[in-house]
Amino acid sequence: MKTLTVTQLRDLLADGAITLIDVRGDDELALASIDGALHLPMHELPNRLAELDRAGAIAVLCHHGVRSEMAARFLEKHGFGDVASVAGGIEAWSSEIDAGVPRY
């Protein structure tokens, strides 16, 4: 499994080269989010795999990077070949990329 920095993620999103999945809960998403991310709470992931492109590049985001790493490994085990966890999660995004995204 790969790990992406938030800078790498920003560049990939700008190029349209990756799908961003946010695995945080509804309450967390209400506090802070990244435009264009697909909200797919971690507990729903097993039942929503059909919504994802197995051949496409996927980045998984959470608050700090722990849940996203678990979710990325889950996706790999289920046949997704190009999956990465976003190191530092939305916390790193807010501090390094977009200070307008609230920290919590």
C-alpha positions in Angstrom: 0.0 0.0 0.0 1.2 3.5 -0.9 1.1 6.6 1.2 0.6 10.0 -0.2 1.5 13.3 1.3 -1.2 16.0 1.2 0.9 17.9 -1.4 0.9 14.9 -3.7 -2.8 14.5 -3.1 -3.4 18.1 -4.0 -1.5 17.7 -7.3 -3.3 14.5 -8.2 -6.7 16.0 -7.5 -5.9 19.0 -9.6 -5.0 16.7 -12.5 -8.2 14.7 -12.0 -5.9 11.6 -11.6 -7.3 10.2 -8.4 -10.6 9.5 -6.6 -10.5 10.7 -3.0 -12.5 8.7 -0.5 -13.2 10.2 2.9 -13.9 7.4 5.5 -14.6 9.7 8.4 -18.0 9.7 10.1 -20.9 12.1 9.3 -20.1 14.2 12.4 -16.5 14.7 11.3 -17.5 15.5 7.7 -19.8 18.2 9.0 -16.8 19.9 10.7 -14.3 19.8 7.8 -14.2 18.4 4.3 -12.3 18.5 1.0 -14.4 19.4 -2.1 -14.9 16.6 -4.5 -14.2 13.8 -2.0 -16.6 10.8 -2.0 -17.9 10.4 1.6 -17.8 6.7 2.3 -17.8 6.1 6.1 -15.5 3.3 7.1 -18.3 1.1 8.5 -20.1 1.3 5.1 -17.1 0.4 3.0 -17.7 -3.3 2.8 -21.2 -2.8 1.4 -20.3 0.0 -1.1 -17.3 -1.5 -3.0 -19.4 -1.6 -6.2 -19.4 2.2 -6.2 -15.6 2.3 -6.7 -13.5 1.8 -9.8 -11.2 -1.1 -9.2 -8.9 0.0 -12.0 -8.7 3.7 -11.0 -6.4 5.4 -8.6 -7.9 5.9 -5.1 -6.7 7.9 -2.1 -8.2 7.3 1.3 -8.5 10.1 3.8 -9.5 10.3 7.5 -8.6 12.6 10.4 -5.0 11.7 11.0 -4.2 8.7 8.8 -4.9 5.6 10.9 -8.4 4.7 9.6 -7.4 5.6 6.1 -4.5 3.1 6.2 -6.9 0.4 7.5 -9.4 1.2 4.8 -6.7 1.3 2.0 -5.5 -2.1 3.1 -9.1 -3.4 3.1 -9.5 -2.1 -0.5 -6.3 -3.8 -1.6 -7.5 -7.1 -0.1 -10.6 -6.8 -2.2 -8.9 -6.3 -5.5 -8.3 -2.6 -5.8 -4.8 -2.2 -7.2 -3.9 1.5 -7.0 -4.8 2.5 -3.5 -3.0 5.0 -1.2 -3.6 6.3 2.3 -3.2 10.1 2.9 -0.6 10.7 5.5 -1.7 13.0 8.3 -5.3 13.1 7.0 -7.5 16.1 6.9 -5.5 17.6 9.8 -2.4 17.7 7.5 -4.5 19.1 4.6 -5.7 21.9 6.8 -2.3 22.8 8.2 -0.3 22.4 4.9 -2.7 23.0 2.0 -5.9 24.8 3.0 -6.1 26.7 6.3 -9.7 27.4 5.4 -10.5 23.8 6.3 -11.3 23.8 10.0 -9.1 21.8 12.4 -10.7 19.8 15.1 
